[in-house]
Amino acid sequence: MIDILYFARLRESLGLAREQLDASQNIESVADLLAHLRIRGKPWSTTLGEGESVLVAVNQEIARPDTGIKDGDEVALFPPVTGG
């Protein structure tokens, strides 16, 4: 299973703080995961859309679209953070 955590506005928009996905669904990278979530339709397709700013961390390390994901990984999705 892949453990997915949603933070801040993503959690609010999706109405979900956490979920688990079966790792055998051809999800091998961050890009695969985001594509898999988007095909669920709204609000997924708009909240995680191509033009939306979403940061991803795999096992608590910032990830890129080509970062691999495997069974047992924790993936966190969150909006960019600004500071002052």
Buried (B, 14 or more C-beta within 10 A) or exposed (E): EBBBBBBEEBBEBBEBEEEEBEBEEEBEBBBBBBBBBBEEEEBBBEBBEEEBEBBBBBBEEEBEEEBEBEEEBBBBBBBEEEEE
